[in-house]
């Protein structure tokens, strides 16, 4: 009887990004990123089906290219980084196109589905085997206790409830 071999893949931070987009005043889009994150995958096959994906990000590393906005996002109005320093994701399943898993923000855990493009496996010039993924999805920020908002004079809300998640991951085979 053959035993399945599990392969671990660690994130290649130099070739990976974790970002988000949100509508501002419903007329423009603000982009941001988490600059301090970690991820790994455990798989039993080269097609990564049924792989286990794990991801964490330090909320304090949020960067929207505006220090005042970043400070507001870190405050109690939004993430409250003093009490909730990390967000995390742990997959439950991966069918090759969608990763289903639990996202935890501010101690609130919700199951989400993420669209996933597996871009394949390649060996870099240094002999390291790498795998690339483009992952996208949408969440409702209010589901995770991120409820602050304001209304403009014209009646537009300042921050959309829908957050678009965008992650480009490159993993290194261990």
C-alpha positions in Angstrom: 0.0 0.0 0.0 1.4 3.4 -1.0 1.4 6.3 1.4 0.8 9.8 0.0 3.7 12.1 0.4 3.0 15.7 1.5 5.1 18.5 0.0 5.4 21.8 1.7 5.7 25.1 -0.3 6.7 28.3 1.5 5.8 31.8 0.3 8.4 33.6 -1.8 7.8 37.1 -0.3 10.0 38.8 -2.9 7.6 37.6 -5.7 4.3 37.8 -3.9 1.7 40.5 -3.0 -1.4 40.7 -0.9 -3.7 43.6 -1.8 -7.3 44.9 -1.7 -9.4 47.4 -3.5 -12.4 49.3 -2.2 -14.7 52.0 -3.7 -14.2 55.4 -2.1 -17.3 57.7 -2.2 -18.6 55.3 -4.9 -16.6 57.2 -7.6 -13.1 56.0 -7.3 -11.1 52.9 -6.1 -8.5 52.9 -3.4 -5.9 50.2 -3.4 -4.0 48.9 -0.5 -1.7 46.1 0.5 -0.4 44.1 3.5 3.3 44.2 3.4 4.1 41.8 6.2 2.5 38.4 5.5 3.3 34.7 5.5 1.8 31.8 3.7 2.4 28.2 3.0 0.8 25.3 1.1 0.8 21.6 1.7 0.0 19.3 -1.2 0.1 15.7 -2.2 0.1 16.4 -6.0 1.6 18.7 -8.6 -1.8 20.0 -9.6 -2.4 21.2 -6.1 -5.9 19.9 -5.9 -7.0 19.4 -2.3 -3.9 21.4 -1.2 -4.0 23.1 2.2 -3.4 26.8 2.0 -2.5 28.9 5.1 -2.1 32.6 5.2 -1.5 35.3 7.9 -1.0 39.0 7.6 0.1 41.6 10.1 -2.6 44.3 10.0 -0.1 46.9 11.2 1.6 46.5 7.8 -1.4 47.9 5.9 -0.3 50.4 3.3 -2.6 52.5 1.1 0.0 55.1 0.3 -1.6 57.6 2.7 -0.3 57.7 6.3 -3.5 59.3 7.7 -5.7 56.8 6.1 -3.5 53.9 7.2 -3.6 55.2 10.8 -7.4 55.4 10.6 -7.6 51.8 9.3 -5.4 50.6 12.2 -7.6 52.4 14.7 -10.6 51.1 16.6 -12.8 52.5 13.8 -11.6 49.6 11.6 -9.1 46.9 12.4 -8.1 47.9 15.9 -4.6 46.5 15.5 -3.9 46.8 19.2 -6.5 44.1 20.0 -6.4 42.2 16.6 -2.9 42.3 15.2 -3.4 39.6 12.5 -5.8 38.3 9.9 -5.6 34.7 8.8 -7.0 32.3 6.2 -7.0 28.6 6.3 -8.4 26.6 3.4 -10.8 23.7 3.6 -10.7 22.7 0.0 -9.2 23.5 -3.4 -10.6 22.0 -6.6 -8.1 23.7 -9.0 -10.3 26.8 -9.5 -11.7 27.8 -6.1 -10.2 27.8 -2.7 -12.9 27.5 0.1 -11.7 28.4 3.6 -12.1 30.3 6.7 -11.0 34.0 6.9 -10.6 35.5 10.3 -10.5 39.3 10.9 -11.0 40.8 14.3 -11.7 37.4 15.8 -14.6 36.9 13.4 -14.3 33.9 11.2 -16.4 33.4 8.0 -16.1 30.9 5.2 -15.2 32.5 1.9 -14.6 31.3 -1.7 -11.6 32.6 -3.6 -11.2 32.3 -7.4 -7.8 30.9 -8.1 -5.7 30.7 -11.2 -2.9 28.2 -10.8 -0.2 29.4 -13.2 1.9 26.3 -13.0 5.3 25.2 -11.7 8.7 26.4 -13.0 12.3 26.0 -11.9 14.1 29.3 -11.4 17.8 30.0 -12.4 18.9 28.9 -8.9 17.3 25.4 -9.2 14.4 26.2 -6.9 11.0 24.8 -7.9 8.3 27.5 -7.7 4.5 27.5 -8.1 2.5 30.6 -8.9 -1.1 31.6 -8.1 -3.4 34.5 -8.7 -6.2 34.6 -6.2 -9.2 37.0 -6.1 -12.4 37.3 -4.1 -14.8 39.6 -2.5 -15.9 40.0 1.1 -18.4 42.2 2.9 -16.2 44.1 5.4 -19.2 44.5 7.8 -19.3 40.7 8.2 -16.0 41.0 10.0 -16.9 44.0 12.2 -15.3 46.6 10.0 -18.4 48.9 10.2 -17.2 52.5 10.3 -18.6 54.7 7.5 -19.6 58.2 6.8 -22.0 59.9 4.4 -21.0 62.8 2.1 -23.2 66.0 1.7 -24.5 64.5 -1.5 -25.5 61.3 0.3 -22.8 59.0 -1.0 -21.2 56.6 1.4 -17.5 57.1 1.9 -16.4 53.4 2.0 -18.0 50.6 0.1 -19.0 47.5 2.0 -17.5 45.3 -0.7 -13.8 44.7 -0.5 -12.0 43.1 -3.5 -9.2 40.8 -2.5 -6.2 40.3 -4.8 -3.2 38.1 -4.0 -0.4 37.1 -6.3 1.5 34.2 -4.6 4.7 32.5 -5.6 5.7 29.5 -3.5 9.0 27.7 -3.1 9.0 23.9 -2.9 10.7 22.7 0.3 
